[in-house]
Amino acid sequence: MYENIVVVGDKILIKPLTESNKTKAGLYLPSGYSEKDEIKQGYVIKTGPGVPYPHFDGDVEPWKSEDNTTKYMPLQVKEGDLAFFLARYAYEIKYKQETLFVVSQHHILLVERDFDL
């Protein structure tokens, strides 16, 4: 379902466990409402390639290098992880009638990973 999505940089696509505009008691909240330090959780669906950094081989200055391939520092978060993140830094998007969040890796507080996968 998410094959056509390409996540860029250090961004992470998360499917939330709960509805974003609904309280625990079941009340619907207006779209402008947000609790500033609310922590949400959801499963990581896709991750970006990581943080780009210039190629440097030691002998040649990076700006003179003929090797223009971009290298990436990989992300710690992996697909399938349960991520806990700060809601105020998450961007809510609708994709095919589904609510998803895009979050930078540095706004994820912790992840729970099943090491048996």
BELKARA-V979792 format. One line per field, one symbol per residue. burial: 1 if it has 24 or more other ideal C-beta (glycine too) atoms within 12 Angstrom, else 0. A space follows every 10 residues. Layout:
BEGIN
burial=???
END
This chain:
BEGIN
burial=0000001001 1111110001 0000000000 0000000001 1111111100 0000000000 0000000000 0000101110 1111111011 0100000011 1111101100 1000000
END
